[in-house]
Amino acid sequence: MKKVANDKNDKSSGGVIDTSKMSAEERAALELAEDSRVEAGEVGSFGSSLFMGNPHFKSMFPFPAQTVEDEDQGDAFLERLETFLKENVDPDEIDRTGEIPDEVIKGLADLGAFGIKIPRRYGGLGLSQTNYSRAAMVLGKYCGNLTALLSAHQSIGVPQPLIVFGTEAQKQKFLPRCAKGEISAFALTEPNVGSDPAKIETTATVDPDSGDYIINGEKLWCTNGVKAGVIILMARMADSDPAKPKISAFIIEMDTPGVEVTRRCHFMGLKALYNAVITFTDVVVPRENLVLAEGRGLKVALTTLNTGRITLPAACVGLGKRCLEWSVAWAGRRVQWGAPVGRHDAIAQKLAAMKADTFAIEAMVRYVSLLVDRDKKSDIRIEAAFAKMWGTEKGWDIVNETMQVRGGRGYETAQSLAARGDEPVPVERFLRDSRINTIFEGSSEIMRLLIAREALDPHLKVGGPVLNSMLPMGDRVKAAMRSAWFYGRWYPMLWLPSFGGVGDALPEFGGDARKVRALSKKLARKLFHSMLRYGPKLEKKQVLLGRFVEGGAELFAMSASMGYAKQLIEAGKADRDDLVETVRFFNKSSRGKVDNLFHDMSENADVEGYRLAKRMLEE
């Protein structure tokens, strides 16, 4: 990736973002984020292509396929997992007590659930990302607390970073322990640090005598921290320039002197979440526990999160399917005004949306997971962020609508329902537990900014140097010539009718796929027009950028749904008429949402809203 120009003596022609008018803090945050971004592949991703007006349908139609052998291996594990959950887990009791029984944790460990993706040579099951996502779907149907426990352990905890970046010695030492059930965690957030890692206060100092590291600081909201035996921790190198901090990743064993869990945090939902505040006082960490290299900690964190954040929407698939079961059953037998409530249009529309949205979330998760399995270096940044943002928001909508469909029986706790002889359907627990999903592992707002940055990346590389006052004039002139050549060919293409092919999409979806192409061109045009209108100030228009991101997410969801539906139908795993009807309904609904987003890009109250908020803050 071409680096950001960061001082006026920088003669690099690669600088794409002008930081000259930024404060020192803004510049440090931007440079740190840019330096840690993952390189896009040569071709780019499907998500990226949507913002450029040329969807790469060949990567979607045909939909990536799971091999028969891989699916069989997953089926065997999922059957054991679901049987164990049914026979040994009482999610409502876990919610009531705020504790996961030791025998449940041991049983999951015996199943191999703590080492699903850990290679067999290190004691794990060695299953694929797709099968791991399928396991999250199963867990999502039962218990949010267990989902969080296992996800924090192996999606972002010690196993995933070591699988990707660890040395062989680190893998041999720690992965077998994690696979056997020693719980791990990820420590990044601090009391004054959320999504801005440039402000990390926890420090790592090199001991001049031993060469080991001395860690001092405090971490907040470390999921699994209460139970963890080993964690991955992000710390700022104490000798690094505060204007350009070096963040490093370390493996820390929790029984090391100076490590102290000072508090277990408690929340609205996920009552058995083992979330901790942890302090580190002169903690000695062996040099061999440094992951990747000094100053490369955010690379470790962001790469891990790219894959790790798929887990939450996967769990939302399980949640959605369970909520749909409850909603359909209730709507079919609850009679009001002479007919089951599911026959009334207001409820019928909710049921249809639940079904279609759940299928779309699954299609997105499957697509991203299969890309990871096909090529570990696949550029999944945008797709994973789409799935996380869109999937968790729709997951919340689904459980919220389930409560609305069931009315008072949705709001009442399962324990209370059982006490008076009613069916103990735990919608209330599901709602509390799922609310965190749009915040965990990158909030929806951060996902929108992340995706917007990636959507703008092709334009920044082409046109950014032209406006970068920190580059020599000669470089800017050359960039202007390259920019004129690119946009002179690219922009007119956005106005041509969409007659291009759509791969081998089902005939029933041909029109919808062409509509995706047409909407993609319109999305690209409007994004380009906004760049011309606002210039560098566009980055401050976060709500406007969010609308572009939401439009792209809808187009991605439509495309993934069509691709996955075709695969299921051709494999004989779904009724053709039912699935085609579901996807066509979803596509028509999504097109309407995209049209509304286009309208809101030009007709909105953003200026007035910002002005009102500014006045409130000043007062």
N, C-alpha and C positions, 0 to 999 in steps of 0.2 A: 504494500500500500504506500502511496506517496505521502510523505510526512507533511505535517502542518508547518508552515513557516512561523517561526517564533521570535525572531528578532530582526532588526532592520539590517543586519549584516548578513542575513541568510541569503546566499546567492543561488539556492536550489531552485530550479525551475519546476520542481514538483509541488511546491506549496499551493494548496487549493483553497484554503480558508484564510481570509484576512483577519488577523487577530490584533491589529494595531490599535483598534478603538475599544478593545476589551480591557477590563480591570485585570490585575494580576491574578486574582482568584479565578475569574472566568477563563483566562488563558490557560492556567494550570489545569483546570478541570477538563477543558476541551482537549488540550494536548495529551493528557493522560488517557482520556477515552479514545482518542484517535489512534494513539500508539498501540492500544490493546485490541483494536478491531481486528476481526478475522478477515483475511484476504478472500475476495470473491473468486470463484473459479473462472476459467477462461470464457466459458459460455454464459456464466451468470445463472441466476435461479429463475424458476417460474414466477415467484413472487415479484422479483425485480422487473421481469419483463412486462408485467401488468402495468407498471407505472411508466413504461416507455412506449406503450401502445402497440406492442407486438407480442401477445401471449405465446409462450413456447409450448403449444399444445402437444408437441411430440413427446414432451416429458410427462404429460398427464394422460394422454390417450395413445397407447394403452397405459393403464394404471400400473405402477410397479407391483410386482407379484411376490408373495411369500412362497418359498419353495414348499413342496409337499412334505419333505423331511423336516423342515423347520417348523411347519405348522403342527405336524404330529408330535414333535418334541414339546411344543408349547401346550398342546391339548392335554398331554399326559400330566404336566405340572399343574395346569389350571384346574384339572379335575381334582387333583389332590388338595390344592389350595381351597377350592370352593367347598369341598367336603369338610375340610378342617374348620373353615369359618362357620359353616352351618352347625356342626356338631360341638364346637368348643368355644365359640365366641358369643358373648352377650353384649352387643354394642350399647344397649341402654344401661346396663349395669356399669360398663366402663365409663359412660357419660355421667352416671350418678355418683360414682365413687371418685372419679378423676384419676383412676389408676388402671393400667393394663396389667392383668395378672401375670405373675412370673411364668406360670405354666403355659400361657398363651405365647409369650415371647419365646420360651424354649421350644414350644411346638412349631412355631414359624421357623426358628433356626434349624430344627431337625428336618423340616421340609426343604430347606435351602433357600428360603425366601429372603434371607439377608445377603445372598450372593447370586442373585438371578443372572446378572450379566458378567460376573467375575469368571474368567476363564477356568476351565476344569483343572488345568495344571496348578492353579492356586487354590483349589478346593471349592470353587463355585460351580454353578449349574452350567455356565457357558451359554446361556440362551441369548437370543437376538434382542435388539431394541424393540422390534415388533412384539415379540412375546412378553417383554417387560411391560410394554404399554398395555397389552392385553391383560396382564396381571393387575395393573393399576385399575383397569376397567372393572375387574371382578371385585377388587377391594372397595372401589367407589360405591358399589351397590350395598355394601354392608356397614363399613365403619370408617369414618373420616380420621379417627385417631390412629388406627393401624395404617391407613394410607400415608399419613404424615410421618409416622415412625419409620416406615420402610423407605419412603421417598427421600426424606432428609438424610437417611443413612447412605443410600447408594446412588441417588440421582445427583446430589450435590455434596454429599459427605466424602469420606476418604476414597472409596472404591473408584468412582468415575475419574477424578483428577489423576489418580495413579495409573489407571488403565491407559489413559491418553498420554500423560506426561512423566509418569514415574520412572525411576531407574529400575533396573532388574532387581537390585538389592532391596529397594523400597517395596517393590511388588511382592518379593518373596517373604519379607518380614511382616507386612501389614495386611495384604489381601487375604491370606488364609484365616487370619484372626477375624476379619470382617465377614468372611463367608460363613464362619462357624457361628456367628451371632454376636460378636463383640460390636456394640453399637458405635457408630461414628457420627460426626456432625461437621457443620461448616460455619466458621465464625468470621463474619465480615462487618455486620452492622454494629454501630457504636451509639452511645447516647446523642452525639452530635453529628453522626454520619449515617445517612440512609442510602440514597442513590448517587451520592457524590463522593466517590472513593478518594478524590484528591485531598479530602479533609481528614483522612484517617489519622488518629492520634496515637494509636498503639504503635510502639516503636520496636525495632530490632537493631541492637547494637552488636557489632562484632567484637568479641573478646580478643584483644591483641595477643594474648598468650596461647590460648587453646584454638582460636579460630572458630569457636562455636558462637552461637547467637544468644543474646540476652534480651528477653521479651518483657516489656512493661506496658500495661494498659488495661482497658476494660472493653468487653464485648457484650452487646445487648441482643436479646431475642435470638439466642443460639438454640435452634430447635434440635432436640435430642441431647442438649448439653448436660442436663441433669443425669442422664443415664450413660453418656458416652464414655468409652474407654480411650478413644483417640479422635482427634479433630484435625481439620485443615483450617489454618488461621492466616488471615491477611494482615500484614504489618508494614509500616513505613520504615524504610532504612533511615536510621537516625542521622547518618552523615550525608543524606541526599539534600539537594537544594529544595527548600520549601516551595519555591516557585515552580519546581518540576519534580515532585516527590517520586521516589522509586518504591513501588509496592511489591513486596515479595510474599510468597506462599510457603508456609511451614507446616510440617506434620508435628503435632504436639500430643504427647501421651498425657492423659488427664491426671495420672498419679505422680506427675513430676512436681517436685517441691516448688511452691510459689503459685501453683494453679489452684484457684478456689472458686467454687460455685457459691456465689453470695446470695442468690435468690432464684426461686422458681417462679416464673411469670404465669399468670392465670388470665384467661380470656373469655369473651362472650360465648364462644363455641370451642370445640376441640378441648374439652375439659381434661383430657388425659394427655395433653401435649406436654412433653418433657422439655419445656423451653426455659432457658437459663440466662441469668446475668453471670458472667465469668470475669474474674479479675486475674491479672498476671503480674506478679511481683518478682522481678529478677529471675525469671524462669529461664533456665539454661536449656537450649535446644541444640543438639548435635548438628554439626555442619551437614552431615549426610541426610538430615531431615529437611533440607531446603528442596522445594519442588521446582523443577525446570532450571531457574537461574535467578540471581538477584535482579530485582526490578521487573520480573516477568510474572508477578503474582496476578495482576488483573487479566493477563492473557490466559492464565490457568482458570481464573474465576469465570470469565466471560465465555470461554470455550465450553467449560463445564455446564454453565447455565443454558447455553444454546440447546444442548441436548436435554438437560435436566428439566427445563420448563415444559417439556412435552408431557410430563407425568400428570400435571394438574388437569389439563383438558381431558386426558385419558380417564382420570378418575371421574370427571364430569360426565363422560359417556355412561359409565356405570350408574352414576347418580340419576342421569336423565332417563335411562331405561327403567330403573326402579320407580321413579316418580311417574312415569307414563303408565306403568302397570297399576299403581295405586289410583291414578286419576281416571283411567278408563274404567276400571272396576267400579269405582264410586259413581262416576257419571252415568254408568249403565244401570245402576240399581236405585239411585236416589231419585225419587219421583217428586216433581214440583209442578203445579199447574197442569196436572193430568198427563205428564210425559217425563221420561227420564231426563235429568238435566243435560245430559250429553246430546239430547235432541234439540236443545235450545241453541240458537246460533252463537250467542256470546260464549258459551262453554265449548261448543264444537270447534270454534276457531282456535281456542286455546289448545285443545287436544291435537289438532292438526299441526299447529306451530311446534308443539313439544316433540312430536314424532319427527317432523322434518328437520328441526334444529339438532336433535340428538343424532340423527343420521349424518348430518353435515359435520358435526364435531368429530364423529368417529372417522369420517372420510379424511378430514384434515390430519388427524392424529396418525392414521394408517399411512397416509402419503409421506409425512415427514419421517416416521419411523422406518418405513421401507427405504427411503433415500439414505438414511444412516446405515442401514444394513447393506445396501448395495455398494456404498462407497463411504468409508469413514470420513473422508475429506469433503464430502458433499457440502455445498454452500446452502445451509438450511436456516441462516439467520432470520430472514424475513418470514419464511414459512413457519418456523417454530414460534416466533413472536406473534404471528397471526393466530396460530392455534391457541396459544396461551391467552392472548387478549380476548379474541372473539369467543373461544370455547368456554372460558371461565365466566364471561359476562352472560353468555347464553345459558350456561349451567345455573347461574343465579336466577335468571329469568324463569327457567323451567321449575326450579323448586319453589320459587315465589308464586308462580301461577298454580302449582300443585296445592299450595296452602289456600289459595283463593278458591279453587275448585272444591276443596273439601270443607271450606268455611271454618266453623268453630272446631270441627274435628281435625283440622289441620293445625290450628293454633294450640290446641290442647296437647299436653305432653302424653307420650305413650304410656307412662306410668299411671297417669290419671285416667286415661281411657280404659286401661286394663282394670283399674280399681272399681270402675262402675260397670264392668261387663262388656265394654265395647272393644272393637278390634284395635289393638295397640299399634297403629301405624305411626311411625316416628317422623312425620313430616317436620315437626317443630325442631327436632334434633338435626335433621338434614339441613334445615334452613340456617340454623346457628353455625353448624360446622362448615357450610359451604361459603359463608360470607367472606372468609379470609382469602378465598381463592383468587379474587381480583387484586389482592395486595401482595400475597406471597410471591417470592422469586421474581420480583419486578412488577410493580403496580401497573394497572391498565394505562395510566397516564405515561409512565416511563416506557411501556411498550409502544405507545403511539409515537413518542419522540424517537425511540430507537428505529422503528420502521421508517419514520419520516426521513431520518438521517440516511438510511440505506436507499430510500427511494430517490433522494436528491444526489446520491453519490455519482451516478453517471454524468449528471450535469455539472457537478463540482469539478470533476476531472476534466471535462471539456471546457467549461466556461469559467470556472472558479479563478484560474490564474489571470484571466483578463482583468478582473476587478481587484486583484490582490495588490494593494499599494506597497506591500513589503517586498515585492519582486522587482528585479531590474526591468526597465522599460523594454529592453530588447526581448526579454522572455515574454513579456505581456503582449507584445506585437505578434510574436510567433504564435502564442496561444490564441490570439484573436483570429489569425488566419485559419488555424485548425478548427476553431469554433465555427467560423463562417462556413467552412467546407462541410462540417458535420451537420449543422442545423439547416443548411441549404438543401440537403438531401432528406434529412429526417422529418422536418416539420411539414412539408407538403404531403408526405405520405399519410399523415394523421387525418387529412381531410378526404382521402380517397375512400370510396365504398369498401366495405369489408367483404370481399369475395374470396379471401384466402381460405385454404383448407383447414379442417379442424381435426386432423388425424383420423383415427377410426372410432370416433364417438358413435354411440347408438344412433340409428336413424331418427328415433324419437327426440333426440337431444340436439340434432343438427342446427335447428333454428336458435336454440338457447345458446349453443356454443358460439355461433356467429354473433349473437347479441353481446356475449362477453367480449368478443374482439372489438365490436363497435364501441362498447362502453369503455374498454381499455384505452382506445384511441382518444375518446373524449376526456378521460381522466388525465392522460398524458398532456393533452392540449391545455386543459385548465391549470395543471400544475406548472407548465411552462409559462403560461400567461401570468400566473401569480409570481413566478420568479422575476419576470420582466417588470411587473408592477411594483413589487416590494424590494427587490434586490436583496442585499444582505439582511435587511430587516425581516425577511420572511421567517427566519429562525425564531423570532419573537412571537410570531403569529401561531401559537401552539394549538389553539382551537381550530383555526383554519387548516393547519397541517393535519390535525386529527381527523378532519372530514375526508381528506384525501386518503388517509390510512384506512378509515372505516370503509370507504368505497372499494379500495383494493382488497380488503378482507372479505367483503361480500363477493367479489368476483372470484377470489381464491376458493371460497366456500362453495360457490356454484360449480366451479370447474372440478374440484375434488369430488363433489357429490356425484357429478355425471360420470367421472372416471371410475369411482368405486362401485357405483351402481352397475355399470356395464360389466365389471369384473365379477361381481356376485351373480348377476343374471347368467352370464356365460358359463360360470362354474356350477350352475344349478343350485345355488345356495339361497335364492330369493325368488319370490313370485314376481314375474316380469311386470304384470299389470299394476300390482300394488306398488312396487318400487318406482316404476316410471311415474305413476301418479304422484307419489310422495315427492320425488325430485322436481317434477314439473311445477308442483305447487310451491316448493321452496324457491325455485328459480324465479318464478313470477313475483313472489313476495320480495326477494332480494333485489330484483330489478327496480321495483318501486322504491325501495330504500335508497338505492344508488341515485335514482332520479331526484329524490328529496335532498340528498346530500349535495348534488350539483346545484340545486336551487339555493340551498343554504350557504353555499360558498360565496355567492354574490349578494344575497338578501338575508341579512342577519343583524343581530343587535350586539355584535362583539365589541365594538368601540364603546357603546354606551355601558355595557356590562363592565368592561375594564375600568372605565372612568368612575363608575359607581363604587366598585371595589376599592379603587385607589383612594377615594374620598373617605370610605369607612376606615381604611388603614391609617390614614393621616389623622382622623379624629380619635 
